[in-house]
Amino acid sequence: MPSIFTKIIDREIPADIVFEDDTCLAFRDISPKAPTHILIIPKREIMSLDDLSDEDEQTVGRCVMVASKIAASEGLTDGYRLVANCGSDGGQEVPHLHFHLLGGRKMTWPPG
């Protein structure tokens, strides 16, 4: 069964898309944890960080570059956080690799 992110990529579920190219898609989180909370996902289904292979290097690199560009376009000049949760203990809820771009407020440490 396809994940909710695959359904967003396939336009079966609507999303507030802020960026798209051949490699990745970025959209606003429907349950934001910061004033800016955008998810960046590879279009090719990769379950988690644990499932990466050498062939995924360009895809993941592209997602990180896109996150940086979105942060600039969103005006996150005072900083932001980029998070990738992995596995249930790591807080991953959707079985599709994704990066959370969080900003617009002071981040605390440690997270979670």
DSSP file with accessible surface (Angstrom, degrees, kcal/mol):
  #  RESIDUE AA STRUCTURE BP1 BP2  ACC     N-H-->O    O-->H-N    N-H-->O    O-->H-N    TCO  KAPPA ALPHA  PHI   PSI    X-CA   Y-CA   Z-CA
    1    1 A M              0   0  208      0, 0.0     2,-0.0     0, 0.0     0, 0.0   0.000 360.0 360.0 360.0 131.3    0.0    0.0    0.0
    2    2 A P        -     0   0   60      0, 0.0     2,-0.0     0, 0.0     0, 0.0  -0.341 360.0-115.5 -68.4 146.5    1.5    3.4   -0.9
    3    3 A S     >  -     0   0   13     92,-0.1     4,-2.1     1,-0.1     5,-0.2  -0.267  29.5-103.1 -72.4 167.7    2.4    5.8    1.8
    4    4 A I  H  > S+     0   0   73      1,-0.2     4,-1.8     2,-0.2     5,-0.1   0.861 123.9  56.0 -60.2 -32.3    0.6    9.1    2.3
    5    5 A F  H  > S+     0   0   12      2,-0.2     4,-2.7     1,-0.2    -1,-0.2   0.903 104.4  50.9 -70.2 -37.8    3.7   10.8    0.7
    6    6 A T  H  > S+     0   0   22      1,-0.2     4,-2.5     2,-0.2    -1,-0.2   0.906 109.0  52.4 -63.3 -38.5    3.4    8.6   -2.4
    7    7 A K  H  <>S+     0   0   57     -4,-2.1     5,-3.0     2,-0.2     6,-1.2   0.861 109.3  49.4 -66.3 -32.6   -0.2    9.7   -2.7
    8    8 A I  H ><5S+     0   0   11     -4,-1.8     3,-1.5     3,-0.2    -2,-0.2   0.930 110.4  50.0 -69.7 -44.7    0.8   13.3   -2.4
    9    9 A I  H 3<5S+     0   0   25     -4,-2.7    -2,-0.2     1,-0.3    -1,-0.2   0.917 113.1  46.8 -56.9 -43.2    3.5   12.8   -5.2
   10   10 A D  T 3<5S-     0   0   91     -4,-2.5    -1,-0.3    -5,-0.2    -2,-0.2   0.400 114.7-119.9 -80.4   1.2    0.8   11.1   -7.3
   11   11 A R  T < 5S+     0   0  124     -3,-1.5    -3,-0.2     2,-0.2    -2,-0.1   0.741  79.4 124.5  64.0  27.3   -1.7   14.0   -6.5
   12   12 A E  S   <S+     0   0  122     -5,-3.0    -4,-0.2     1,-0.2    -5,-0.1   0.693  77.3  37.4 -82.7 -22.1   -4.2   11.6   -5.0
   13   13 A I  S    S-     0   0   52     -6,-1.2    -2,-0.2    -9,-0.1    -1,-0.2  -0.998  93.5-119.3-127.9 133.2   -4.0   13.8   -1.8
   14   14 A P        +     0   0  122      0, 0.0     2,-0.3     0, 0.0    -6,-0.1  -0.354  34.7 174.2 -72.1 153.0   -3.8   17.6   -1.9
   15   15 A A        -     0   0   37     -7,-0.1     2,-1.5    -2,-0.0    14,-0.1  -0.981  42.7-109.0-152.0 155.7   -0.8   19.4   -0.3
   16   16 A D        -     0   0   95     12,-0.4    12,-2.2    -2,-0.3     2,-0.3  -0.693  46.6-160.9 -86.5  86.5    0.5   22.9   -0.1
   17   17 A I  E     +A   27   0A  52     -2,-1.5    10,-0.3    10,-0.2     3,-0.1  -0.548  24.1 173.7 -78.6 130.4    3.5   22.3   -2.4
   18   18 A V  E     +     0   0A  48      8,-2.6     2,-0.3     1,-0.3     9,-0.2   0.568  68.7  12.8-109.4 -15.6    6.3   24.8   -2.2
   19   19 A F  E     +A   26   0A  56      7,-1.6     7,-2.8     2,-0.0    -1,-0.3  -0.964  58.4 171.3-159.9 144.9    8.8   23.1   -4.5
   20   20 A E  E     +A   25   0A  77     -2,-0.3     2,-0.2     5,-0.2     5,-0.2  -0.960   8.4 151.1-155.6 137.8    9.0   20.3   -7.0
   21   21 A D        -     0   0   35      3,-2.2    -2,-0.0    -2,-0.3    22,-0.0  -0.771  63.6 -76.0-142.2-166.0   11.5   19.0   -9.5
   22   22 A D  S    S+     0   0  158     -2,-0.2     3,-0.1     1,-0.2    21,-0.1   0.736 127.3  37.7 -69.3 -20.8   12.3   15.6  -11.0
   23   23 A T  S    S+     0   0   48      1,-0.2    20,-3.2    20,-0.1    21,-0.5   0.818 119.2  14.4-101.0 -40.2   13.9   14.3   -7.8
   24   24 A C  E     - B   0  42A   0     18,-0.3    -3,-2.2    19,-0.1     2,-0.3  -0.904  50.3-148.3-142.1 167.7   12.0   15.7   -4.8
   25   25 A L  E     -AB  20  41A   0     16,-2.4    16,-3.0    -2,-0.3     2,-0.4  -0.987  11.8-163.3-135.6 140.1    8.9   17.4   -3.6
   26   26 A A  E     +AB  19  40A   0     -7,-2.8    -8,-2.6    -2,-0.3    -7,-1.6  -0.993  16.3 162.1-129.9 136.4    8.5   19.8   -0.7
   27   27 A F  E     -AB  17  39A   9     12,-2.2    12,-3.3    -2,-0.4   -10,-0.2  -0.979  42.2 -89.5-150.0 158.6    5.2   20.8    1.0
   28   28 A R  E     - B   0  38A  79    -12,-2.2   -12,-0.4    -2,-0.3    10,-0.3  -0.480  45.4-113.0 -73.5 137.0    4.0   22.4    4.2
   29   29 A D        -     0   0   30      8,-2.9     8,-0.1    -2,-0.2    -1,-0.1  -0.473  14.7-141.1 -68.5 137.6    3.3   20.0    7.1
   30   30 A I  S    S+     0   0  165      1,-0.3    -1,-0.1    -2,-0.2    -2,-0.0   0.627 101.2  40.6 -77.7 -11.9   -0.4   19.8    8.0
   31   31 A S  S    S-     0   0   61      6,-0.1    -1,-0.3     0, 0.0    -2,-0.0  -0.600  90.6-160.7-130.7  70.8    0.5   19.7   11.7
   32   32 A P        -     0   0   79      0, 0.0     5,-0.1     0, 0.0    70,-0.0  -0.214  20.1-167.8 -63.6 141.5    3.3   22.2   12.0
   33   33 A K  S    S+     0   0  126      1,-0.1     4,-0.1     3,-0.1    69,-0.1   0.294  79.3  24.5-104.9   3.1    5.7   22.2   15.0
   34   34 A A  S    S-     0   0   10      1,-0.1    70,-0.1    73,-0.0    -1,-0.1  -0.957  95.7 -94.2-156.0 163.4    7.2   25.6   14.1
   35   35 A P  S    S+     0   0   96      0, 0.0     2,-0.5     0, 0.0    69,-0.2   0.870 123.0  37.7 -53.8 -37.5    6.0   28.7   12.2
   36   36 A T  E    S+ C   0 103A  14     67,-2.4    67,-2.1    -3,-0.0     2,-0.3  -0.979  72.5 159.3-112.6 119.8    7.8   27.2    9.2
   37   37 A H  E     + C   0 102A  10     -2,-0.5    -8,-2.9    65,-0.2     2,-0.4  -0.842   9.4 167.2-143.2 101.8    7.5   23.4    8.9
   38   38 A I  E     -BC  28 101A   0     63,-2.3    63,-3.4    -2,-0.3     2,-0.5  -0.943  25.2-142.7-120.6 137.0    8.1   22.0    5.4
   39   39 A L  E     -BC  27 100A   7    -12,-3.3   -12,-2.2    -2,-0.4     2,-0.5  -0.861  10.0-162.3 -99.2 133.6    8.6   18.4    4.5
   40   40 A I  E     +BC  26  99A   0     59,-2.5    59,-2.4    -2,-0.5   -14,-0.2  -0.977  17.1 176.3-115.8 122.7   11.1   17.6    1.7
   41   41 A I  E     -B   25   0A   0    -16,-3.0   -16,-2.4    -2,-0.5     2,-0.2  -0.954  32.1-117.3-128.6 145.6   10.7   14.1    0.3
   42   42 A P  E     -B   24   0A   0      0, 0.0   -18,-0.3     0, 0.0     4,-0.2  -0.576  20.9-137.1 -73.5 144.3   12.4   12.2   -2.6
   43   43 A K  S    S+     0   0   57    -20,-3.2     2,-0.4    -2,-0.2   -19,-0.1   0.835  90.0  76.8 -70.9 -31.0   10.0   11.2   -5.3
   44   44 A R  S    S-     0   0  108    -21,-0.5     2,-0.5     1,-0.1   -21,-0.0  -0.654 100.1-109.5 -79.1 131.3   11.5    7.8   -5.5
   45   45 A E        +     0   0   92     -2,-0.4     2,-0.4    51,-0.1    -2,-0.1  -0.510  45.3 167.3 -71.2 116.5   10.2    5.8   -2.6
   46   46 A I        -     0   0    8     -2,-0.5    51,-4.1    -4,-0.2     6,-0.1  -1.000  28.0-146.6-124.2 125.4   13.0    5.1    0.0
   47   47 A M        -     0   0   83     -2,-0.4     2,-0.3    49,-0.3    49,-0.1   0.915  63.4 -36.7 -64.9 -47.1   11.6    3.8    3.3
   48   48 A S    >   -     0   0   11     47,-0.1     3,-1.7    48,-0.1    -1,-0.2  -0.956  67.5 -79.0-162.7 178.1   14.1    5.4    5.7
   49   49 A L  G >  S+     0   0   60     36,-0.3     3,-1.5    -2,-0.3    37,-0.1   0.847 124.7  62.9 -58.4 -32.9   17.7    6.4    6.3
   50   50 A D  G 3  S+     0   0  134      1,-0.3    -1,-0.3    -3,-0.0    36,-0.0   0.672  99.2  55.4 -66.4 -16.6   18.4    2.8    7.1
   51   51 A D  G <  S+     0   0   89     -3,-1.7    -1,-0.3     2,-0.1    -2,-0.2   0.311  79.7 123.6-100.5   8.4   17.3    1.8    3.5
   52   52 A L    <   -     0   0   63     -3,-1.5     2,-0.3    -4,-0.1    -3,-0.0  -0.399  37.6-172.9 -70.4 145.6   19.8    4.1    1.7
   53   53 A S    >   -     0   0   56     -2,-0.1     3,-2.2     1,-0.0     4,-0.3  -0.807  43.9 -93.0-126.6 172.8   22.2    2.7   -0.8
   54   54 A D  G >  S+     0   0  153      1,-0.3     3,-1.5    -2,-0.3     4,-0.3   0.840 123.1  63.2 -56.6 -31.5   25.1    4.3   -2.7
   55   55 A E  G 3  S+     0   0  145      1,-0.3     4,-0.3     2,-0.1    -1,-0.3   0.649  94.9  62.1 -70.5 -11.5   22.7    5.0   -5.6
   56   56 A D  G <> S+     0   0    5     -3,-2.2     4,-2.8     1,-0.2     5,-0.3   0.492  74.1  96.5 -90.1  -3.9   20.7    7.3   -3.3
   57   57 A E  H <> S+     0   0  149     -3,-1.5     4,-2.6    -4,-0.3     5,-0.2   0.916  86.4  43.3 -56.7 -47.2   23.6    9.7   -2.6
   58   58 A Q  H  > S+     0   0  173     -4,-0.3     4,-2.4    -3,-0.3    -1,-0.2   0.897 113.7  52.3 -66.7 -37.6   22.5   12.3   -5.3
   59   59 A T  H  > S+     0   0   23     -4,-0.3     4,-2.2     2,-0.2    -2,-0.2   0.950 113.4  42.3 -63.6 -48.4   18.8   12.0   -4.3
   60   60 A V  H  X S+     0   0   28     -4,-2.8     4,-2.2     1,-0.2    -2,-0.2   0.918 113.9  52.6 -66.9 -40.9   19.5   12.7   -0.7
   61   61 A G  H  X S+     0   0   34     -4,-2.6     4,-2.4    -5,-0.3    -1,-0.2   0.905 108.6  50.9 -60.2 -39.8   22.0   15.4   -1.5
   62   62 A R  H  X S+     0   0   78     -4,-2.4     4,-2.8     2,-0.2    -1,-0.2   0.919 107.7  52.5 -63.7 -43.5   19.4   17.1   -3.8
   63   63 A C  H  X S+     0   0    0     -4,-2.2     4,-2.2     1,-0.2    -1,-0.2   0.912 110.7  47.7 -59.8 -40.9   16.8   17.0   -0.9
   64   64 A V  H  X S+     0   0   63     -4,-2.2     4,-2.1     2,-0.2    -2,-0.2   0.914 111.6  49.7 -68.0 -41.4   19.3   18.7    1.4
   65   65 A M  H  X S+     0   0  101     -4,-2.4     4,-2.2     1,-0.2    -2,-0.2   0.917 110.2  51.0 -62.4 -41.2   20.1   21.4   -1.2
   66   66 A V  H  X S+     0   0    1     -4,-2.8     4,-2.9     1,-0.2     5,-0.2   0.914 106.7  54.6 -62.4 -41.4   16.4   22.0   -1.8
   67   67 A A  H  X S+     0   0    1     -4,-2.2     4,-2.6     1,-0.2    -1,-0.2   0.926 108.1  49.5 -58.0 -43.5   15.9   22.4    2.0
   68   68 A S  H  X S+     0   0   55     -4,-2.1     4,-2.0     2,-0.2    -1,-0.2   0.919 112.2  47.3 -62.8 -42.5   18.6   25.1    2.0
   69   69 A K  H  X S+     0   0  116     -4,-2.2     4,-2.4     2,-0.2    -2,-0.2   0.899 112.3  49.3 -67.5 -39.7   17.1   26.9   -0.9
   70   70 A I  H  X S+     0   0    8     -4,-2.9     4,-2.3     2,-0.2    -2,-0.2   0.921 107.4  55.2 -65.9 -41.7   13.6   26.8    0.7
   71   71 A A  H  <>S+     0   0    2     -4,-2.6     5,-2.6    -5,-0.2     4,-0.2   0.929 110.3  46.3 -56.5 -43.8   15.0   28.1    4.0
   72   72 A A  H ><5S+     0   0   76     -4,-2.0     3,-1.5     1,-0.2    -1,-0.2   0.934 112.7  48.8 -64.6 -44.1   16.4   31.1    2.1
   73   73 A S  H 3<5S+     0   0   94     -4,-2.4    -1,-0.2     1,-0.3    -2,-0.2   0.789 109.3  53.5 -68.5 -25.1   13.1   31.7    0.2
   74   74 A E  T 3<5S-     0   0   56     -4,-2.3    -1,-0.3    -5,-0.2    -2,-0.2   0.418 116.3-115.9 -86.2  -2.2   11.2   31.4    3.5
   75   75 A G  T < 5 +     0   0   45     -3,-1.5     2,-2.1    -4,-0.2     3,-0.3   0.773  57.7 157.2  76.3  28.2   13.4   34.1    5.1
   76   76 A L    > < +     0   0   19     -5,-2.6     3,-1.2     1,-0.2    -1,-0.2  -0.322  13.2 145.5 -84.2  60.5   14.9   31.8    7.7
   77   77 A T  T 3   +     0   0  125     -2,-2.1    -1,-0.2     1,-0.3     3,-0.1   0.692  63.9  57.4 -74.5 -20.1   17.9   34.1    8.1
   78   78 A D  T 3  S-     0   0  168      1,-0.3    -1,-0.3    -3,-0.3     2,-0.1   0.368 121.5 -84.5 -91.5   3.2   18.3   33.5   11.9
   79   79 A G    <   -     0   0   40     -3,-1.2    25,-0.6    -8,-0.1    -1,-0.3  -0.427  41.2-150.6 119.1 168.5   18.6   29.8   11.4
   80   80 A Y  E     -D  103   0A  97     23,-0.1     2,-0.4    -2,-0.1    23,-0.2  -0.949  17.1-115.2-162.4 174.4   16.6   26.6   11.0
   81   81 A R  E     -D  102   0A  53     21,-2.9    21,-2.9    -2,-0.3     2,-0.5  -0.977  12.9-159.5-126.2 139.1   16.7   22.9   11.8
   82   82 A L  E     -D  101   0A  60     -2,-0.4     2,-0.4    19,-0.2    19,-0.2  -0.983  20.5-177.0-118.2 121.1   16.7   20.0    9.3
   83   83 A V  E     -D  100   0A  38     17,-2.3    17,-3.2    -2,-0.5     2,-0.5  -0.953  19.5-173.5-125.4 138.4   15.6   16.7   10.8
   84   84 A A        -     0   0   31     -2,-0.4     2,-0.3    15,-0.2    15,-0.1  -0.964  16.6-155.6-127.7 111.2   15.3   13.2    9.4
   85   85 A N        -     0   0   44     -2,-0.5     2,-0.4    13,-0.4   -36,-0.3  -0.638   7.3-160.4 -82.7 147.2   13.7   10.7   11.8
   86   86 A C     >  -     0   0   34     -2,-0.3     4,-0.5     1,-0.1     5,-0.1  -0.973  48.8 -16.4-136.2 118.3   14.5    7.1   11.4
   87   87 A G  T  4>S-     0   0   30     -2,-0.4     5,-2.5     3,-0.2     4,-0.4   0.118  90.0 -67.7  77.2 167.6   12.5    4.2   12.7
   88   88 A S  T >45S+     0   0  103      1,-0.2     3,-1.2     2,-0.2    -1,-0.1   0.900 133.8  50.2 -63.9 -40.7    9.7    4.1   15.3
   89   89 A D  T 345S+     0   0  168      1,-0.3    -1,-0.2     2,-0.1    -2,-0.2   0.791 109.0  54.4 -68.3 -24.5   12.1    5.0   18.2
   90   90 A G  T 3<5S-     0   0   37     -4,-0.5    -1,-0.3    -3,-0.4    -2,-0.2   0.480 122.6-106.6 -85.1  -3.7   13.4    7.9   16.2
   91   91 A G  T < 5 +     0   0   37     -3,-1.2     2,-0.5    -4,-0.4    -3,-0.2   0.567  63.2 155.8  92.2  10.9    9.9    9.3   15.7
   92   92 A Q      < +     0   0   26     -5,-2.5    -1,-0.3     1,-0.2    -2,-0.1  -0.593  10.2 170.3 -74.6 121.2    9.4    8.3   12.0
   93   93 A E        +     0   0  179     -2,-0.5    -1,-0.2     1,-0.2    -5,-0.1   0.704  61.8  55.0-102.6 -27.6    5.7    8.1   11.4
   94   94 A V  S    S-     0   0   28      2,-0.2     2,-2.6   -91,-0.1    -1,-0.2  -0.946  79.3-133.8-112.1 126.2    5.5    7.7    7.6
   95   95 A P  S    S+     0   0   69      0, 0.0     2,-0.3     0, 0.0   -92,-0.1  -0.340  79.9  89.3 -78.5  60.8    7.5    4.9    6.0
   96   96 A H  S    S-     0   0    0     -2,-2.6   -49,-0.3   -49,-0.1    -2,-0.2  -0.888  89.5-103.1-152.7 122.2    9.0    7.2    3.3
   97   97 A L        +     0   0    2    -51,-4.1     2,-0.3    -2,-0.3   -51,-0.1  -0.197  54.1 163.1 -48.9 132.9   12.3    9.1    3.8
   98   98 A H        -     0   0    8    -13,-0.3     2,-0.4   -57,-0.2   -13,-0.4  -0.992  31.7-140.2-154.9 153.4   11.6   12.7    4.6
   99   99 A F  E     -C   40   0A  13    -59,-2.4   -59,-2.5    -2,-0.3     2,-0.6  -0.960  14.3-142.8-116.4 133.7   13.3   15.8    6.0
  100  100 A H  E     -CD  39  83A  26    -17,-3.2   -17,-2.3    -2,-0.4     2,-0.7  -0.869   8.7-159.8 -95.6 120.7   11.5   18.3    8.3
  101  101 A L  E     -CD  38  82A   0    -63,-3.4   -63,-2.3    -2,-0.6     2,-0.4  -0.919  18.9-178.9 -98.5 114.0   12.6   21.9    7.7
  102  102 A L  E     +CD  37  81A  20    -21,-2.9   -21,-2.9    -2,-0.7     2,-0.3  -0.962  15.9 123.9-119.7 133.1   11.7   23.8   10.9
  103  103 A G  E     +CD  36  80A   0    -67,-2.1   -67,-2.4    -2,-0.4   -23,-0.1  -0.957  24.3  91.0-167.1-176.2   12.2   27.5   11.5
  104  104 A G  S    S+     0   0   49    -25,-0.6     2,-0.3    -2,-0.3   -24,-0.1   0.469  92.9  53.1  91.4   3.2   10.7   30.8   12.4
  105  105 A R  S    S-     0   0  117    -26,-0.2     2,-0.3   -69,-0.1    -1,-0.2  -0.970  98.1 -79.7-155.7 165.6   11.3   30.4   16.1
  106  106 A K        -     0   0  184     -2,-0.3     2,-0.3    -3,-0.1   -27,-0.1  -0.533  46.1-138.6 -70.6 128.4   14.2   29.6   18.5
  107  107 A M        -     0   0   37     -2,-0.3     2,-0.2    -5,-0.1    -1,-0.0  -0.689  13.8-141.7 -87.6 144.8   14.9   25.9   18.5
  108  108 A T        -     0   0   95     -2,-0.3    -1,-0.0     2,-0.0     0, 0.0  -0.651  20.1-104.4-103.5 163.7   15.7   24.2   21.8
  109  109 A W  S    S+     0   0  198     -2,-0.2     3,-0.0     1,-0.2    -2,-0.0  -0.998  94.0  33.4-137.7 138.0   18.2   21.5   22.6
  110  110 A P  S    S-     0   0  102      0, 0.0    -1,-0.2     0, 0.0     2,-0.1   0.576  87.1-143.6 -78.8 153.3   18.0   18.6   23.2
  111  111 A P              0   0   63      0, 0.0    -2,-0.1     0, 0.0    -4,-0.0  -0.372 360.0 360.0 -75.4 162.0   15.0   18.0   20.9
  112  112 A G              0   0  131     -2,-0.1    -3,-0.0    -3,-0.0     0, 0.0   0.830 360.0 360.0  51.2 360.0   12.2   15.6   21.7
